[in-house]
Amino acid sequence: MAEPFRRGELVTLRQYDSPAEPLGRIVTVSPTGESVEVSWHRREGHDRQVTRESTTLLRRVHESEVSPREGASRSDV
């Protein structure tokens, strides 16, 4: 079983695998762990919005995959 998502983790949508992929931080995790709310820092049409996403659609993003400016910003969480 995969490790559950936690608040503050960087995530993207699994369907993307390019530099233009969305980037967000988890704000809340449902009690069951099946969905999370994500504050998007970079997502066309959803920048600076919070959306609820199924965890099956997300993957973790390591800090080394993003620019220091994007990865270090936790003020939106």
C-alpha positions in Angstrom: 0.0 0.0 0.0 1.3 3.4 -0.9 2.1 6.0 1.8 -0.9 8.3 2.3 -0.7 11.9 1.2 -0.1 14.5 3.8 -0.8 18.2 4.2 1.8 20.4 2.6 3.1 17.9 0.0 3.8 19.1 -3.5 1.6 17.3 -6.1 0.7 17.3 -9.7 -1.9 15.5 -11.8 -0.6 12.0 -13.1 -1.8 12.7 -16.6 1.0 15.3 -17.0 4.7 14.5 -17.5 6.2 17.7 -18.8 7.6 21.0 -17.6 4.1 22.5 -18.1 2.6 20.2 -15.6 0.3 21.7 -12.9 1.8 22.2 -9.4 0.0 22.5 -6.1 0.3 21.8 -2.4 -2.1 19.7 -0.4 -4.2 21.8 2.0 -6.4 19.1 3.5 -6.7 15.3 3.4 -10.1 13.6 3.7 -10.5 11.3 6.7 -10.4 8.2 4.4 -7.4 9.6 2.5 -9.2 9.0 -0.8 -9.3 12.7 -1.7 -7.4 15.9 -0.9 -7.9 19.6 -1.4 -5.0 21.2 -3.4 -4.0 24.8 -3.6 -2.7 25.2 -7.2 0.3 27.4 -7.8 0.5 26.5 -11.5 -2.6 25.0 -13.2 -4.2 26.6 -16.3 -7.6 27.8 -15.4 -7.2 27.0 -11.7 -4.1 29.1 -10.7 -4.5 30.1 -7.0 -7.7 28.1 -6.6 -8.3 25.2 -4.2 -9.9 22.1 -5.8 -10.8 18.7 -4.4 -9.0 15.9 -6.2 -9.0 12.1 -5.9 -5.6 10.8 -4.7 -5.6 8.3 -7.5 -5.2 11.2 -10.0 -2.2 12.7 -8.2 1.5 12.0 -7.8 4.0 13.6 -5.4 6.5 16.1 -6.8 9.9 16.1 -5.3 11.3 19.6 -4.4 14.2 19.0 -6.8 11.7 18.8 -9.8 10.7 22.4 -9.5 12.3 25.8 -9.3 13.4 27.0 -5.9 10.8 29.7 -6.0 7.9 27.4 -6.6 9.1 24.6 -4.3 9.9 26.8 -1.3 6.6 28.7 -1.3 4.4 27.4 1.4 2.5 30.6 2.1 -0.5 29.5 0.2 -1.0 26.4 2.4 
